[in-house]
Each structure stands twice: as C-alpha cells, then as structure tokens.
Amino acid sequence: TGTAAAIPGRQVAGKTGTTEYNVDAWFNGFTPQSETTVWMGNVKAEVPVYINGTAVDGADYPAETWHAFETRILAGRPHLRFPTPDPALVPPSHYITSPSLVAADVLDHNGL
C-alpha cells in the first residue's frame, strides 16, 4: 500500500496506517539513513480528514509527503542498502490465539 513512498534507486521500508473513519492517517518510513513519520489527522479526533474531496489514508497523502521530504533529505547522499539480517538473531515464531475465539475456529500453530 505504500508504493507512493518509493524512491527510485533507494531501499525504503515503511508502514501505512489509517484509523476508523479516516480521522487519522500516517506513513512511518525509513531508509538506511533516516526515519520519518508523517501524520495527518484531526487533533480532536472528531471528523475525517479530506483533501480534494477524498478521505485521506496512510497510503496516499502521508506516503506522498514522506516521499517528497525524504527525496530532498537524501539528495546528494550515498545510496546505502539495509544490512542483511542475521537469522540467528530472529526469535522463533510463536502464534497466540484469542480467548474469545471458538477453539474449533482456531488452527493452533503451537501444537498445544
């Protein structure tokens, strides 16, 4: 959903977010050199945020704003890559289930 944040030739990563009824929207993006969050919302959390008649979500205006900002911040800086993760540092997966779910509806990945 965050394709609007892409910067050609650079590694970027991020997370979009939008609250119910589009009251808040954000894009939290990072590169090997920088991290920035763009938030758009209503301080009183009372009404949705609209731009040009369209309700804002994290994948549009916040991601586009992040892209514009980071493009300027990174101009003239080297194109670095994210370090390769060390698999030994990644903890094993552990799935949890919600007590409110009916046991028959849950596939228990933990073998319990």
C-alpha positions as CSV (number, residue, x, y, z in Angstrom):
1,T,0.0,0.0,0.0
2,G,2.9,2.3,0.4
3,T,4.1,2.4,-3.2
4,A,3.7,6.2,-3.2
5,A,6.7,6.4,-0.9
6,A,9.1,4.6,-3.3
7,I,12.3,6.5,-4.1
8,P,13.9,5.2,-7.3
9,G,17.3,3.6,-6.7
10,R,16.9,3.6,-2.9
11,Q,15.9,1.0,-0.4
12,V,13.0,2.2,1.6
13,A,10.6,0.5,4.0
14,G,7.5,1.7,5.9
15,K,4.1,1.1,7.3
16,T,0.9,2.9,6.4
17,G,-1.9,3.4,8.9
18,T,-5.4,4.7,8.9
19,T,-7.9,4.9,11.8
20,E,-11.5,4.2,11.5
21,Y,-13.5,6.8,9.6
22,N,-10.2,8.3,8.3
23,V,-9.8,10.5,11.3
24,D,-6.0,9.9,11.3
25,A,-3.6,8.7,8.7
26,W,0.1,8.2,8.7
27,F,3.1,6.8,7.0
28,N,6.1,5.7,9.0
29,G,9.0,5.2,6.6
30,F,12.7,4.6,6.9
31,T,15.8,4.2,4.8
32,P,19.3,3.0,6.0
33,Q,20.0,6.7,6.8
34,S,16.8,8.2,8.1
35,E,13.4,7.6,9.7
36,T,10.4,9.9,9.4
37,T,6.7,9.7,10.2
38,V,4.1,11.8,8.5
39,W,0.8,12.1,10.3
40,M,-2.4,13.8,9.0
41,G,-5.4,14.0,11.2
42,N,-7.9,15.8,13.3
43,V,-6.4,16.8,16.7
44,K,-9.8,16.4,18.3
45,A,-10.4,13.1,16.5
46,E,-13.9,14.2,15.6
47,V,-14.1,14.3,11.8
48,P,-12.4,12.5,8.9
49,V,-9.6,14.3,7.1
50,Y,-10.4,15.1,3.4
51,I,-8.1,16.5,0.8
52,N,-9.7,17.5,-2.5
53,G,-12.9,15.7,-1.5
54,T,-11.2,12.4,-0.8
55,A,-10.8,10.8,2.6
56,V,-7.1,10.6,3.5
57,D,-5.5,7.2,4.2
58,G,-1.9,6.4,5.0
59,A,-1.1,5.1,1.6
60,D,-1.8,8.3,-0.2
61,Y,-1.0,11.8,1.1
62,P,1.1,10.8,4.1
63,A,3.2,8.4,1.9
64,E,3.4,11.0,-0.9
65,T,4.5,13.7,1.6
66,W,7.1,11.3,3.1
67,H,8.4,10.6,-0.4
68,A,8.8,14.3,-1.2
69,F,10.5,15.0,2.2
70,E,12.9,12.1,2.1
71,T,13.8,12.7,-1.6
72,R,15.1,16.1,-0.5
73,I,16.8,14.9,2.7
74,L,18.6,12.1,0.8
75,A,19.6,14.2,-2.2
76,G,23.4,14.0,-2.6
77,R,23.8,11.3,0.0
78,P,25.1,7.8,-1.0
79,H,22.6,5.1,-1.8
80,L,23.0,2.7,1.1
81,R,21.5,-0.7,1.5
82,F,19.9,-2.2,4.6
83,P,22.2,-4.7,6.3
84,T,21.4,-8.3,5.8
85,P,19.6,-9.7,8.8
86,D,21.3,-12.3,10.9
87,P,18.9,-15.3,11.1
88,A,20.5,-16.3,14.4
89,L,19.1,-13.1,16.0
90,V,15.5,-13.8,14.8
91,P,13.4,-15.4,17.6
92,P,11.3,-18.4,16.6
93,S,7.7,-17.8,15.6
94,H,5.1,-18.1,18.3
95,Y,1.4,-17.7,17.5
96,I,-1.1,-16.7,20.0
97,T,-4.9,-17.2,19.9
98,S,-7.6,-15.0,21.3
99,P,-9.6,-16.5,24.2
100,S,-12.8,-15.0,22.5
101,L,-12.4,-17.3,19.5
102,V,-14.1,-20.7,19.5
103,A,-11.5,-23.5,19.7
104,A,-12.9,-25.2,16.6
105,D,-12.3,-22.0,14.6
106,V,-8.6,-21.7,15.5
107,L,-5.7,-23.5,14.0
108,D,-3.2,-23.8,16.9
109,H,0.2,-23.3,15.4
110,N,2.0,-24.0,18.7
111,G,1.0,-27.7,18.9
112,L,-0.8,-27.1,22.1
